[in-house]
Amino acid sequence: MAVIAVVGGPGAPGATTTALALLLAWPLQPGRRVLLVEADPDGGAVLAGALEGRVEAVYGLRNLAVADRRGLLAQTIWEQLIDLSPEGDADRLLLPGLTDPAQAPGLAYTWEPLAELLHGLEPQGYDVIVDLGRSGATGPSAVLARRADVVAAVVRTTLRGLSAARPRLAALAEDLASGGTGADALALLPVGEGPYPAAEVSRELGLPVLGLLPHAARTARVLSDGGDTTDRRFVRSELMRTARSAADQVQLLVRRRRQRLAPGAVPLPAAGAAAVQAGQAPPAAVPAVAVPGAPVPPAPAGQVPGPVPPSVPTPGPAAPYGGTLPYTGTLPYGAPDPYGPAGPAEQPSYAPPQTTPPVITTGPVAPLAGLAPQPAAPAPFPAHVQPQQAGAEWRPSGRADQADQSDQYSPQQPDMTDRQNLVNGRYPYNPGEVLRAR
């Protein structure tokens, strides 16, 4: 359906916990899947937190930097996913984050292709939740927030939390308005820890509220530090019920923005639009895409045709976030191109490879298998050692009185001459002894 970015701020308001709650509570239609991407430059937290270290830290975002340089980004991402679905049917997936903040500079040129890849997964039946943490909405990774359909900011309803969030939310809204999909993509997910209600927070910050998450420390600890997510008490907890309502509000906001940006989109139902205006949960989830196998009605006259098949994610002229313009073969100011017009541009395919299983859960399989092994290190000082002939005995030229001192270093001794410098009538060091020490 869409790409949702979850951002935090100072004081650890709970962006990763909220993103994980949305992953487990996200409403899925038959054949749809949801993917959580830990894109926080400060490092991921799910492997050591919710998964309690049960999965080795060999999978994740850090492997995509090497794959992108090799042109294998779209193929490698499927080898890094972990199944988090309680039933084990691989419909709720995780792309683990970095294990060290020092790995973030290596992804400076990978964020842009990764953002395009995540948007290309939508025709394949994937919804994407991107956890940007407290610093992912700035710097090179900010392209993930600019390309997102909705940016949900997690804030705590305390004076300290709201004071720290106000300038950052203002800067983020300005960035989305100038270089992103629009400032109306930004919304709030407040955590009710302080005394300020959601309506007052929305009025002071000037942003809509998608849902007020309860400050349930015991339930949130299952998502942050590990626990049984299949327990009935956890599934029916207030936190998960609020997360499901917030997910419905996120989907309605995505449809409202796409209806505004794409005139050919399907309009919202009256009941759902009234629920959004009233700030309540919708009566029922509206399908985001056509169910596989269902007939597609013809497009009315004057409107853009329906979506292309999922295997060919070609951006159409009515794409809400732009696309690539065809190259006409003409240079600026009408100058003809000496190389002639170019052919139709080849569109990248983000479809998962058929021969590769979409999910790898556990196991000692090394990511990016197939890299050439490094050659063995050469022997030290190979040009300074000459093998001695059999039966030969080393003697310095003109120094027969030192034969008894050099017998113990007779193997592998270079030829020496009297022209070399002497210290008190002796060589300053024995070359054979230096090689043996090393």
MILO-584823 format. One record per residue (C-alpha): residue number from 0; z, y negated, x. Coordinates in nm, 3 decimals, decimal comma. Each point is the difference from the previous one (the first is absolute). Last residue first. Example, Ala and Ser with C-alpha at 12.3 -4.5 7.8 and 13.67 -1.06 7.14 Angstrom:
<fidrens>
<1; <0,714; 0,106; 1,367>>
<0; <0,066; 0,344; -0,137>>
</fidrens>
This chain:
<fidrens>
<437; <1,287; 1,242; 6,069>>
<436; <0,230; 0,115; 0,270>>
<435; <-0,253; 0,256; 0,126>>
<434; <-0,269; -0,265; 0,029>>
<433; <0,228; -0,230; 0,197>>
<432; <0,102; 0,283; 0,238>>
<431; <-0,363; 0,079; 0,078>>
<430; <-0,068; -0,358; 0,096>>
<429; <0,281; -0,004; 0,261>>
<428; <0,146; -0,343; 0,043>>
<427; <0,016; -0,281; 0,255>>
<426; <-0,184; 0,213; 0,259>>
<425; <0,194; 0,030; 0,324>>
<424; <-0,008; -0,183; 0,337>>
<423; <0,267; -0,248; -0,101>>
<422; <-0,205; -0,086; -0,315>>
<421; <-0,368; 0,087; 0,044>>
<420; <-0,302; -0,169; -0,154>>
<419; <-0,320; 0,205; -0,022>>
<418; <-0,229; 0,004; 0,304>>
<417; <0,159; 0,321; 0,124>>
<416; <-0,186; 0,196; -0,265>>
<415; <0,105; 0,197; -0,309>>
<414; <-0,177; 0,281; -0,183>>
<413; <0,142; 0,063; -0,343>>
<412; <0,274; 0,259; -0,058>>
<411; <-0,028; 0,249; -0,286>>
<410; <0,224; 0,278; 0,132>>
<409; <0,166; -0,063; 0,343>>
<408; <0,303; -0,186; -0,128>>
<407; <0,264; 0,233; 0,154>>
<406; <-0,200; 0,018; 0,320>>
<405; <-0,001; -0,377; 0,044>>
<404; <0,324; -0,042; 0,196>>
<403; <-0,064; 0,284; 0,247>>
<402; <-0,350; -0,132; 0,076>>
<401; <0,127; -0,349; 0,087>>
<400; <-0,028; 0,039; 0,383>>
<399; <-0,374; 0,065; -0,027>>
<398; <-0,070; -0,362; -0,091>>
<397; <-0,356; -0,076; 0,126>>
<396; <-0,161; 0,055; -0,341>>
<395; <0,268; 0,092; -0,253>>
<394; <0,021; 0,377; -0,040>>
<393; <-0,060; 0,208; -0,309>>
<392; <-0,044; 0,372; 0,040>>
<391; <-0,312; 0,180; -0,117>>
<390; <0,016; 0,363; -0,109>>
<389; <-0,168; -0,064; -0,333>>
<388; <-0,157; -0,340; -0,032>>
<387; <0,212; -0,277; -0,143>>
<386; <-0,078; -0,143; -0,340>>
<385; <-0,051; -0,377; 0,000>>
<384; <0,231; -0,225; -0,199>>
<383; <-0,065; -0,372; -0,038>>
<382; <-0,278; 0,017; -0,259>>
<381; <0,200; 0,191; -0,262>>
<380; <0,294; -0,243; 0,010>>
<379; <0,176; 0,131; -0,311>>
<378; <-0,169; 0,279; -0,200>>
<377; <-0,206; -0,121; -0,295>>
<376; <0,155; -0,037; -0,350>>
<375; <-0,134; 0,245; -0,255>>
<374; <-0,258; -0,126; -0,247>>
<373; <0,116; -0,129; -0,342>>
<372; <-0,082; 0,223; -0,293>>
<371; <-0,293; -0,099; -0,226>>
<370; <0,108; -0,099; -0,349>>
<369; <-0,067; 0,271; -0,257>>
<368; <0,306; -0,042; -0,219>>
<367; <0,053; -0,347; -0,140>>
<366; <0,348; 0,085; -0,124>>
<365; <0,178; 0,297; 0,160>>
<364; <0,068; 0,289; -0,234>>
<363; <0,366; 0,101; 0,034>>
<362; <0,050; 0,055; -0,371>>
<361; <0,094; -0,187; -0,313>>
<360; <-0,168; -0,148; -0,307>>
<359; <-0,369; -0,046; 0,068>>
<358; <-0,185; -0,131; -0,303>>
<357; <-0,369; -0,050; -0,085>>
<356; <-0,119; 0,330; 0,145>>
<355; <-0,301; -0,061; 0,223>>
<354; <-0,337; 0,162; -0,077>>
<353; <-0,077; -0,226; -0,294>>
<352; <0,055; -0,322; 0,190>>
<351; <0,192; -0,261; -0,201>>
<350; <-0,233; -0,266; -0,141>>
<349; <0,014; -0,329; 0,183>>
<348; <-0,374; -0,032; 0,044>>
<347; <-0,130; -0,296; 0,194>>
<346; <-0,303; -0,176; -0,151>>
<345; <-0,321; 0,013; 0,200>>
<344; <-0,179; -0,331; -0,020>>
<343; <-0,346; 0,018; -0,151>>
<342; <-0,264; -0,056; 0,263>>
<341; <-0,017; -0,302; 0,224>>
<340; <-0,278; -0,251; -0,024>>
<339; <-0,209; -0,053; 0,311>>
<338; <0,111; -0,007; 0,365>>
<337; <-0,133; -0,349; 0,063>>
<336; <0,198; -0,134; -0,299>>
<335; <-0,183; -0,284; -0,164>>
<334; <0,144; -0,354; 0,027>>
<333; <0,072; -0,140; -0,348>>
<332; <0,275; -0,238; 0,103>>
<331; <0,239; 0,288; 0,067>>
<330; <-0,150; 0,341; 0,095>>
<329; <-0,188; 0,217; -0,245>>
<328; <0,019; 0,382; -0,006>>
<327; <0,144; 0,018; -0,350>>
<326; <0,336; 0,156; 0,088>>
<325; <0,177; 0,115; -0,313>>
<324; <0,327; -0,177; -0,091>>
<323; <0,323; 0,191; 0,054>>
<322; <0,259; -0,004; -0,273>>
<321; <0,225; -0,227; -0,200>>
<320; <0,348; 0,057; -0,129>>
<319; <-0,066; 0,041; -0,369>>
<318; <-0,306; 0,222; 0,047>>
<317; <-0,259; -0,118; -0,251>>
<316; <-0,292; 0,013; 0,244>>
<315; <0,073; 0,362; 0,076>>
<314; <0,191; 0,149; 0,296>>
<313; <-0,129; 0,353; 0,068>>
<312; <0,268; 0,270; 0,001>>
<311; <-0,244; 0,297; -0,013>>
<310; <0,197; 0,322; -0,057>>
<309; <0,194; -0,160; -0,287>>
<308; <-0,308; -0,032; -0,219>>
<307; <-0,094; -0,365; -0,074>>
<306; <0,215; -0,210; -0,226>>
<305; <-0,139; -0,131; -0,329>>
<304; <-0,293; -0,234; -0,036>>
<303; <0,051; -0,378; 0,024>>
<302; <-0,031; -0,185; -0,328>>
<301; <-0,294; -0,180; -0,160>>
<300; <-0,072; 0,273; -0,252>>
<299; <0,292; 0,231; -0,057>>
<298; <0,076; 0,275; 0,253>>
<297; <-0,059; 0,354; -0,121>>
<296; <0,307; 0,206; -0,087>>
<295; <0,124; 0,242; 0,271>>
<294; <0,055; 0,352; -0,126>>
<293; <0,327; 0,166; 0,112>>
<292; <-0,022; 0,254; 0,283>>
<291; <0,246; -0,176; 0,227>>
<290; <0,216; -0,242; -0,204>>
<289; <-0,141; -0,352; 0,018>>
<288; <0,198; -0,247; 0,201>>
<287; <0,308; -0,216; -0,054>>
<286; <0,117; 0,172; -0,316>>
<285; <0,244; -0,221; -0,192>>
<284; <0,365; 0,099; 0,030>>
<283; <0,187; -0,015; -0,328>>
<282; <0,228; -0,241; -0,181>>
<281; <-0,002; -0,245; 0,292>>
<280; <0,334; -0,097; 0,158>>
<279; <0,125; -0,344; -0,090>>
<278; <-0,062; -0,345; 0,150>>
<277; <-0,113; -0,146; -0,334>>
<276; <-0,338; -0,093; 0,145>>
<275; <-0,041; 0,346; 0,147>>
<274; <0,094; 0,167; -0,329>>
<273; <-0,248; -0,216; -0,191>>
<272; <-0,276; 0,100; 0,241>>
<271; <0,085; 0,370; -0,042>>
<270; <0,002; -0,019; -0,378>>
<269; <-0,327; -0,191; -0,011>>
<268; <-0,178; 0,255; 0,218>>
<267; <-0,134; -0,139; 0,327>>
<266; <-0,368; -0,073; 0,037>>
<265; <-0,233; 0,244; 0,180>>
<264; <-0,154; -0,163; 0,306>>
<263; <-0,336; -0,178; -0,010>>
<262; <0,152; -0,345; 0,058>>
<261; <0,140; 0,108; 0,338>>
<260; <0,257; -0,244; 0,142>>
<259; <0,189; -0,064; -0,325>>
<258; <-0,015; 0,359; -0,122>>
<257; <0,089; 0,112; 0,350>>
<256; <0,309; -0,219; -0,004>>
<255; <0,113; 0,129; -0,340>>
<254; <-0,066; 0,359; 0,101>>
<253; <0,209; -0,032; 0,316>>
<252; <0,283; -0,166; -0,192>>
<251; <0,002; 0,288; -0,248>>
<250; <0,022; 0,253; 0,284>>
<249; <0,290; -0,186; 0,158>>
<248; <0,183; -0,017; -0,334>>
<247; <-0,035; 0,376; -0,041>>
<246; <0,136; 0,053; 0,352>>
<245; <0,295; -0,227; -0,080>>
<244; <0,084; 0,212; -0,304>>
<243; <-0,007; 0,315; 0,212>>
<242; <0,217; -0,168; 0,264>>
<241; <0,250; -0,101; -0,269>>
<240; <0,032; 0,362; -0,108>>
<239; <0,033; 0,107; 0,363>>
<238; <0,282; -0,247; 0,067>>
<237; <0,178; 0,074; -0,327>>
<236; <0,026; 0,366; 0,087>>
<235; <-0,190; 0,264; -0,196>>
<234; <-0,180; 0,146; 0,303>>
<233; <0,314; -0,025; 0,211>>
<232; <0,220; 0,173; -0,258>>
<231; <-0,260; 0,269; -0,047>>
<230; <-0,005; 0,081; 0,372>>
<229; <-0,356; 0,027; 0,129>>
<228; <0,046; -0,282; 0,251>>
<227; <0,270; 0,196; 0,180>>
<226; <0,132; -0,213; 0,284>>
<225; <-0,103; -0,214; 0,294>>
<224; <0,111; -0,321; 0,170>>
<223; <-0,205; -0,275; -0,167>>
<222; <-0,122; 0,168; -0,318>>
<221; <0,318; 0,194; -0,075>>
<220; <0,199; -0,307; 0,107>>
<219; <-0,165; -0,195; -0,282>>
<218; <0,180; 0,216; -0,254>>
<217; <0,343; -0,064; 0,152>>
<216; <-0,064; -0,369; 0,062>>
<215; <-0,112; -0,079; -0,354>>
<214; <-0,079; -0,372; 0,006>>
<213; <-0,227; 0,015; -0,302>>
<212; <-0,368; -0,095; 0,027>>
<211; <-0,106; -0,291; -0,219>>
<210; <-0,366; 0,035; -0,093>>
<209; <-0,340; -0,154; 0,064>>
<208; <0,132; -0,355; 0,025>>
<207; <-0,244; -0,289; -0,001>>
<206; <0,011; -0,265; 0,274>>
<205; <0,112; -0,365; 0,003>>
<204; <0,291; 0,061; 0,236>>
<203; <0,255; -0,183; -0,215>>
<202; <-0,139; 0,117; -0,334>>
<201; <-0,039; 0,363; 0,106>>
<200; <0,352; 0,010; 0,143>>
<199; <0,137; -0,154; -0,321>>
<198; <-0,178; 0,260; -0,213>>
<197; <0,117; 0,283; 0,225>>
<196; <0,367; -0,086; -0,035>>
<195; <0,203; -0,149; 0,288>>
<194; <0,341; 0,158; 0,066>>
<193; <-0,098; 0,208; 0,301>>
<192; <-0,099; 0,363; 0,057>>
<191; <-0,271; 0,028; -0,261>>
<190; <-0,290; 0,094; 0,227>>
<189; <-0,296; -0,226; -0,071>>
<188; <-0,359; 0,131; -0,014>>
<187; <-0,202; -0,321; 0,005>>
<186; <-0,370; -0,081; -0,037>>
<185; <-0,287; -0,117; 0,223>>
<184; <-0,356; 0,073; -0,117>>
<183; <-0,009; -0,338; -0,176>>
<182; <-0,029; -0,165; 0,343>>
<181; <-0,358; 0,119; 0,028>>
<180; <-0,199; 0,291; 0,145>>
<179; <0,073; -0,094; 0,359>>
<178; <-0,091; -0,269; 0,253>>
<177; <0,098; -0,334; -0,153>>
<176; <0,197; 0,101; -0,310>>
<175; <0,153; 0,307; 0,162>>
<174; <0,113; -0,207; 0,300>>
<173; <0,150; -0,267; -0,224>>
<172; <0,188; 0,264; -0,199>>
<171; <0,129; 0,154; 0,323>>
<170; <0,122; -0,336; 0,130>>
<169; <0,186; -0,070; -0,325>>
<168; <0,144; 0,353; -0,001>>
<167; <0,124; -0,048; 0,355>>
<166; <0,160; -0,336; -0,079>>
<165; <0,188; 0,139; -0,306>>
<164; <0,101; 0,343; 0,135>>
<163; <0,282; -0,112; 0,231>>
<162; <0,165; -0,214; -0,267>>
<161; <-0,045; 0,274; -0,261>>
<160; <0,169; 0,263; 0,216>>
<159; <0,292; -0,219; 0,105>>
<158; <0,061; -0,123; -0,355>>
<157; <-0,011; 0,353; -0,134>>
<156; <-0,262; 0,143; -0,233>>
<155; <-0,148; 0,224; 0,269>>
<154; <-0,372; -0,024; 0,063>>
<153; <-0,287; 0,251; 0,001>>
<152; <-0,343; -0,166; 0,000>>
<151; <-0,275; 0,184; -0,187>>
<150; <-0,352; -0,088; 0,119>>
<149; <-0,260; 0,108; -0,257>>
<148; <-0,371; 0,076; 0,044>>
<147; <0,040; 0,024; 0,377>>
<146; <-0,262; -0,144; 0,236>>
<145; <0,214; -0,290; 0,121>>
<144; <0,305; 0,224; 0,037>>
<143; <-0,183; 0,254; 0,216>>
<142; <-0,157; -0,285; 0,199>>
<141; <0,353; -0,107; 0,094>>
<140; <0,007; 0,284; 0,257>>
<139; <-0,124; -0,232; 0,277>>
<138; <0,293; -0,240; -0,040>>
<137; <0,197; -0,053; -0,317>>
<136; <0,045; 0,216; -0,312>>
<135; <0,121; 0,289; 0,217>>
<134; <0,319; -0,175; 0,109>>
<133; <0,272; 0,110; -0,244>>
<132; <-0,149; 0,330; -0,108>>
<131; <-0,374; 0,034; -0,059>>
<130; <0,025; 0,311; -0,219>>
<129; <-0,349; 0,059; -0,140>>
<128; <-0,031; 0,182; -0,333>>
<127; <-0,343; 0,155; -0,059>>
<126; <-0,146; 0,149; -0,318>>
<125; <-0,246; 0,280; 0,066>>
<124; <-0,270; 0,154; -0,221>>
<123; <-0,296; 0,004; 0,240>>
<122; <-0,129; -0,328; -0,143>>
<121; <0,326; -0,161; 0,120>>
<120; <-0,019; 0,136; 0,355>>
<119; <-0,243; -0,272; 0,112>>
<118; <0,273; -0,261; -0,038>>
<117; <0,210; 0,193; 0,252>>
<116; <-0,294; 0,024; 0,241>>
<115; <-0,069; -0,371; -0,013>>
<114; <0,364; -0,077; 0,081>>
<113; <-0,005; 0,256; 0,283>>
<112; <-0,312; -0,159; 0,148>>
<111; <0,183; -0,337; 0,012>>
<110; <0,332; 0,137; 0,125>>
<109; <-0,162; 0,190; 0,290>>
<108; <-0,073; -0,288; 0,238>>
<107; <0,365; -0,093; 0,058>>
<106; <0,111; 0,363; -0,024>>
<105; <0,086; 0,035; 0,370>>
<104; <0,225; -0,305; -0,029>>
<103; <0,221; 0,197; -0,248>>
<102; <0,088; 0,287; 0,237>>
<101; <0,286; -0,197; 0,160>>
<100; <0,174; 0,008; -0,339>>
<99; <0,065; 0,372; 0,061>>
<98; <-0,034; 0,293; -0,241>>
<97; <-0,274; -0,165; -0,201>>
<96; <-0,046; 0,084; -0,364>>
<95; <-0,040; 0,322; -0,189>>
<94; <-0,298; 0,042; -0,239>>
<93; <0,162; 0,145; -0,310>>
<92; <-0,145; 0,188; -0,296>>
<91; <0,084; 0,042; -0,368>>
<90; <-0,257; 0,227; -0,169>>
<89; <0,031; 0,285; 0,249>>
<88; <0,100; 0,269; -0,258>>
<87; <0,335; 0,067; 0,168>>
<86; <0,202; -0,038; -0,321>>
<85; <0,224; -0,274; 0,142>>
<84; <-0,302; -0,186; 0,142>>
<83; <0,064; -0,123; 0,355>>
<82; <-0,305; 0,156; 0,168>>
<81; <-0,058; -0,133; 0,350>>
<80; <-0,322; -0,166; 0,115>>
<79; <-0,120; -0,029; 0,361>>
<78; <-0,301; 0,235; -0,004>>
<77; <-0,160; -0,186; -0,289>>
<76; <0,009; -0,325; 0,200>>
<75; <-0,206; 0,159; 0,275>>
<74; <-0,328; 0,022; -0,189>>
<73; <-0,027; -0,362; -0,116>>
<72; <0,121; -0,128; 0,338>>
<71; <-0,236; 0,208; 0,211>>
<70; <-0,201; -0,272; 0,177>>
<69; <0,155; 0,078; 0,338>>
<68; <0,177; -0,336; 0,018>>
<67; <0,121; 0,054; -0,357>>
<66; <0,136; 0,343; 0,087>>
<65; <0,206; -0,141; 0,286>>
<64; <0,156; -0,262; -0,228>>
<63; <0,040; 0,253; -0,282>>
<62; <0,242; 0,216; 0,198>>
<61; <0,274; -0,266; -0,018>>
<60; <-0,007; 0,005; -0,380>>
<59; <0,154; 0,340; -0,040>>
<58; <0,036; 0,356; 0,110>>
<57; <0,178; 0,126; 0,311>>
<56; <0,346; -0,108; -0,117>>
<55; <0,104; 0,352; -0,090>>
<54; <0,097; 0,061; -0,360>>
<53; <0,356; 0,097; -0,099>>
<52; <0,136; -0,321; 0,151>>
<51; <0,207; -0,092; -0,306>>
<50; <-0,311; -0,027; -0,223>>
<49; <0,141; -0,304; -0,184>>
<48; <0,116; -0,167; 0,320>>
<47; <-0,132; 0,123; 0,335>>
<46; <-0,354; 0,056; -0,127>>
<45; <0,024; -0,276; -0,261>>
<44; <0,093; -0,288; 0,232>>
<43; <-0,320; -0,132; 0,152>>
<42; <-0,026; -0,254; 0,279>>
<41; <0,035; -0,375; 0,055>>
<40; <-0,373; -0,044; -0,066>>
<39; <0,064; 0,117; -0,360>>
<38; <-0,310; 0,184; -0,120>>
<37; <0,166; 0,300; -0,163>>
<36; <-0,282; 0,114; -0,229>>
<35; <0,095; 0,161; -0,332>>
<34; <-0,279; 0,190; -0,175>>
<33; <-0,037; 0,069; -0,372>>
<32; <-0,214; 0,269; -0,155>>
<31; <-0,219; 0,030; -0,310>>
<30; <-0,157; 0,317; -0,140>>
<29; <0,194; -0,009; -0,325>>
<28; <0,153; -0,347; -0,048>>
<27; <0,283; -0,113; 0,220>>
<26; <0,292; -0,228; -0,082>>
<25; <0,171; -0,116; 0,323>>
<24; <0,368; 0,098; 0,002>>
<23; <0,012; 0,185; 0,332>>
<22; <-0,221; -0,254; 0,180>>
<21; <0,170; -0,295; -0,169>>
<20; <0,339; 0,125; 0,124>>
<19; <-0,144; 0,035; 0,350>>
<18; <-0,127; -0,358; -0,009>>
<17; <0,339; -0,123; -0,124>>
<16; <0,185; 0,184; 0,278>>
<15; <-0,246; -0,138; 0,256>>
<14; <0,038; -0,357; -0,128>>
<13; <0,382; 0,012; -0,023>>
<12; <0,128; -0,357; 0,039>>
<11; <0,048; 0,049; 0,375>>
<10; <0,170; -0,334; 0,080>>
<9; <-0,316; -0,183; 0,088>>
<8; <-0,312; 0,077; -0,202>>
<7; <-0,175; 0,264; -0,203>>
<6; <-0,360; 0,072; -0,093>>
<5; <-0,155; 0,262; -0,229>>
<4; <-0,381; 0,006; -0,010>>
<3; <-0,179; 0,169; -0,291>>
<2; <-0,357; 0,126; 0,037>>
<1; <-0,165; 0,084; -0,330>>
<0; <-0,108; 0,261; -0,255>>
</fidrens>
